[in-house]
Amino acid sequence: MPRYALHALAAAAAALTFAVPAAHASEARDTAAGMPLAKADACFTCHAVSGAKIGPSFTDIAKKYAGKPEDDAEKSVEAGIKDGVKGTMMMAHPSISAGDLDKIADWILSLAK
Ligand code: HEC
C-alpha cells in the first residue's frame, strides 16, 4: 500500500477514535498510573474520559490546559482536585497524597496530547 494511503487510513482511524467517545482511546491509557487512582477515588462518579457527566470530561479539562506551560497546568489541576472548585459539586480532596495527585493530574493532562 502506498505511504499516502497509510496516512489517510491513520487519519481516518484517528478521526473515528475521536468521534466514538473513548472506549479505545481510554483503553490505551488504562496502564497510566493515574486512571486507577481516579477510579479508586470515585472521580468517575462525576467525570468520564470523554462526554460530560455531572462534571466536565477529563479530556475537556485537559484541553482547557493544552498549550499552557506543563508545570502551571499540572499545578492548577492538582489544586483543583485538592481544594475543589468552590460553589460547585467539585469537592475538595484533602486526603489524596501529593504523589497520587501528581499521577492523577499527569494522566488527566495526557488526554489532550
Ligand atoms: C460530586 C461530583 C464530582 C466528583 C466526585 C469529582 N468531581 Fe471533579 N468536578 C466536578 C464538577 C461539577 C466540576 C466543574 C467545576 C466547575 O464548574 O468549574 C469538576 C471539575 C474538576 C476539575 C477541573 C478543575 C479546574 O481546574 O477547572 C478537575 C481537574 C477535576 N474535577 C478532577 C476530579 C478528580 C481527579 C476527582 C476524583 C478525586 C473528581 N474530580 C471528583 C464534579 C466532581
Residues whose N, C-alpha, C, O or C-beta is under 5 A from the ligand:
A	BS01	HEC	A38 D41 A42 C43 T45 C46 I54 G55 P56 I61 S76 V77 G80 I81 V85 T88 M89 M90 H93 I104
